[in-house]
Amino acid sequence: MALSKEIYIAAAVITREDGNVLLVRKRDTLAFMQPGGKIEPGEEAIEALCRELREELQVHIARSSVSYLKRFSAPAANEPGHTVIAEVFHVSITAMVEPAAEIEEIFWVNPSAASPLNLAPLTRDHILPFWLNRAPE
């Protein structure tokens, strides 16, 4: 049996004032997931997150506005046989968000409502349930 390959990423639970959470779908994929991306060698997770949000959504965030949530892992949505290991952060924004780079589509979801979207395993099984069950801020 082949061992699963690990992909290390930084991802964000991006929320806005109405409590909705931003999900993205990358070009040529089907699953919606948290924005973020792979952590480059020698890069801190928070640095990777800030870089990815600039590239993918043209959102500039200060490191001080980001709060660490938790590490999660799940089967990768777009790379069979791989496991994604995600350092997940929370970011609250008021700025407009536009898809850029490889992001094909964005969608704001109510995390407590059933979603008609095809969700990545990490989002569906770990991040959204964690976000719903967290202690109030």
C-alpha positions in Angstrom: 0.0 0.0 0.0 1.4 3.4 -1.0 1.8 6.0 1.6 -0.2 9.2 1.3 1.8 12.3 0.3 1.4 15.3 2.5 0.7 18.8 1.3 1.3 21.6 3.9 -0.9 24.7 3.5 -2.1 27.8 5.2 -5.8 28.5 5.0 -8.2 31.1 6.2 -11.7 31.2 7.6 -12.6 34.6 6.2 -15.7 36.1 7.7 -17.6 39.3 7.2 -20.0 41.2 9.5 -23.0 39.0 8.7 -21.1 35.9 9.9 -20.9 34.3 6.4 -17.7 32.5 5.5 -15.8 32.9 2.2 -15.1 29.8 0.1 -13.3 29.6 -3.2 -13.1 27.3 -6.1 -9.9 27.1 -8.1 -9.9 26.9 -11.9 -10.4 23.4 -13.4 -11.6 22.0 -10.0 -15.0 21.2 -8.6 -14.7 21.6 -4.8 -15.1 24.8 -2.8 -12.6 25.3 0.0 -11.0 27.9 2.3 -8.7 30.4 0.6 -5.1 29.8 1.1 -2.3 27.7 -0.4 0.9 25.8 -0.1 3.5 26.9 2.4 6.8 27.4 0.6 10.1 26.0 2.0 11.4 28.4 4.8 8.1 30.3 4.9 6.0 30.7 8.0 2.3 29.6 7.7 1.1 33.2 8.4 3.4 34.5 5.7 2.1 32.0 3.2 -1.5 32.9 4.2 -0.9 36.7 3.6 0.9 36.0 0.3 -1.9 33.7 -0.9 -4.7 36.1 0.0 -2.9 38.9 -1.9 -2.4 36.7 -4.9 -5.8 34.9 -5.0 -8.2 37.5 -3.7 -6.3 40.8 -3.8 -6.8 41.2 -0.1 -4.0 42.8 1.9 -4.1 41.8 5.6 -1.9 42.7 8.5 -0.4 39.8 10.4 -1.8 41.4 13.5 -5.4 41.0 12.2 -5.0 37.2 11.8 -5.7 34.8 14.6 -4.5 31.2 14.6 -7.3 28.6 15.0 -6.0 25.0 14.6 -4.2 22.4 12.5 -6.4 20.1 10.5 -5.8 17.3 8.0 -7.9 15.6 5.5 -7.7 13.9 2.1 -6.8 16.5 -0.6 -9.8 17.5 -2.7 -7.8 17.9 -6.0 -4.9 15.6 -5.6 -5.8 11.9 -5.2 -3.6 10.0 -2.8 -2.5 13.1 -1.0 -3.3 14.4 2.5 -3.6 18.1 3.1 -2.3 19.4 6.4 -3.6 22.9 7.1 -2.6 25.6 9.5 -5.9 27.4 9.7 -6.4 31.1 10.7 -9.3 33.4 11.1 -9.5 36.7 9.3 -12.5 39.1 9.5 -12.8 41.5 6.6 -14.9 44.4 5.3 -13.1 44.9 2.0 -14.6 43.7 -1.3 -13.1 40.4 -2.4 -12.5 39.5 -6.1 -11.2 36.2 -7.5 -7.7 36.5 -9.0 -4.9 34.2 -10.1 -6.2 30.6 -10.1 -9.4 31.4 -8.3 -12.3 30.8 -10.6 -15.2 31.5 -8.3 -15.9 32.8 -4.8 -19.0 32.1 -2.7 -20.1 33.4 0.8 -21.8 30.7 2.8 -23.8 30.7 6.0 -21.8 28.1 8.0 -24.8 26.9 9.9 -26.9 26.3 6.8 -26.8 23.3 4.5 -24.7 24.2 1.5 -25.5 23.1 -2.1 -21.8 23.4 -3.0 -19.4 20.6 -3.5 -17.1 21.1 -0.5 -13.6 19.9 -0.1 -13.2 17.3 2.7 -11.1 19.6 4.9 -13.8 22.3 4.7 -16.8 20.0 5.0 -15.6 17.6 7.7 -13.3 19.8 9.8 -13.1 23.5 9.3 -16.8 24.5 9.0 -17.9 22.2 11.9 -15.0 23.6 14.0 -16.0 27.1 13.2 -19.7 26.5 14.1 -18.8 24.9 17.5 -16.1 27.3 18.6 -16.5 29.4 21.7 -18.2 32.8 21.1 -15.7 35.6 20.5 
